[in-house]
């Protein structure tokens, strides 16, 4: 694990971040460095994708009450339910929590 990867996991475990931009700003890395670190952390099992998390937990993607997934960009005009972009969400794994719990 690189120093950057270690800093990212430590930062994630503290719960002080909710965005890629926050990680990059606080650690002082570029988007390319972040993506490379995420790729390695995924491969090593410290984080997982939201889709993998849902599958592992037996859950399913949320559907909009109007029945049309992705019906509009900023929210669902048919039901008022906001649409959240979850394609880049990373979930901290138990491995990360056990090794980096502060």
N, C-alpha and C positions, 0 to 999 in steps of 0.2 A: 504494500500500500504506500502510495506516495504521500508526501507531506500535505499536498493540496487535498487529496482524498481524505486524509485524516482530519484536516480542518473542516471539510464539508460535513463529514459524519458527525463530528463533535458539535458543529453549529446546528445541524438538523436535530440531533438528540436533545439539545437544550430547548428546542421549540421556539427559537427566536426568529425563525424565518418562515415565510409562506410563498416566496417567489424566487425564481432564478436570479432576478435582478438584485434582490437582497443578498443572496449568497455571493454573487460576483462583487458587489460593492463592499461588503464586509470583509471578504477574504482578499480582495484586490486581484481578481483574475478575469480573464476574457471569457467570452461566450464559448469560444473553441476549447479553452482549457476546462471549462465547466462541463461541456458535452463529453469530452474525453474522460473526465473523472466519473461522470454519471455512467458512461458505458462500462468502465472498469468496476465501479461499485455494484452495478447490476449483475455483472458477470461473477463477482465475488460473493453475492448474496447479502450485501449490506442494505440495499434498497430494492424495491420491486415496482413494476408498473401498476397503475391503478387497476387495469384490466386483469392482471395476474392476481392481484389482491382479491378482487371481487370473485374471480373464479375459485381461488383457494378457499374463500370464506363461504362459497355456495350462494353468493348474491348475484343480482342481475343489475344491469344499467337501469337507472330510473327512466321512466317514460313520462312524457308530458301528459297532463290530464286531457288535453285536446286530442291526444292520440297521434299527433304528428311530431316525430322526433326531428329536431333541427328546423322547426317551421319558420323561424326567422332569426336574424342575427342577434339582437339585443335582448330579446325576451319573446315569449310566446303570445302573439296578439290574440290567439283564440282563447287562452285561459289565463294569461297574465303570469304564468310560471316563468321565472328567469331561466335562461339556458346557460349552463356553466360549461366551459371548455375543459374537459378532463383528459385530453389526449396526452398531455405532458406531465401529468401528476405522478410523483414518485412517492412511495410509501416506505417508511423506515421499517426494517425487519427486526425480528427478535434478536438476530445475530448482532445487529448494530447496537441495540439497546443493552444487551448483555455486556458487550465489549467496551462500550463507551459511556455507560451510565455514570453520571457524575455524582 
